[in-house]
């Protein structure tokens, strides 16, 4: 039998014998290229069938042969096989994309871990050896010079906000201390026109944040959390920290 890829035309024309057709059908079930070629040849059926009616040919059997199509069972098998191959290909592509995404996401953390090991002895100041904080919000808080602060005389909760004027509104990094848990809180920006916008929300664990008399170091550490509002910085009148029950913990004028 000739090259199986070259047999698709003969198969479409119906001129293979039974043994050749059976062999090609087995190949066709696993060859997407041949399946595509057979599908394209099937579109020529009207033209091929018309040859059967050409006057003077005297060979109607030739026209009937040219217009022959694969048996229905072969077509059904082809559809199932091609669908399964395409599904496997989609799944393979999905896993490849997911793996690439995982590498992209994990990359910065791997870099931080590697850099943090250069802490001792080198004395270098190059950017590649800089150790980053575990809390990016705290790093950003230290970098922003424009800050406002207030302490509520009743709750004793203190807040300091580092504010950044942005094209899209106002960036805010919050430092919160002397707040006990468990609690759920929200920072609200209040515009000069009375408009209220949620900047960010957070949960206070049972040990609290920024408690100077706490028995554990983690409870003595302030909370740093980052957020933003669509209000322009110049249009903000004040900020409020309230819990989910609506109780105001602290207020600071902008």
Order of alpha helices (4+ residues) and beta strands (2+ residues): alpha-alpha-alpha-alpha-alpha-alpha-alpha-beta-beta-beta-beta-beta-alpha-beta-beta-beta
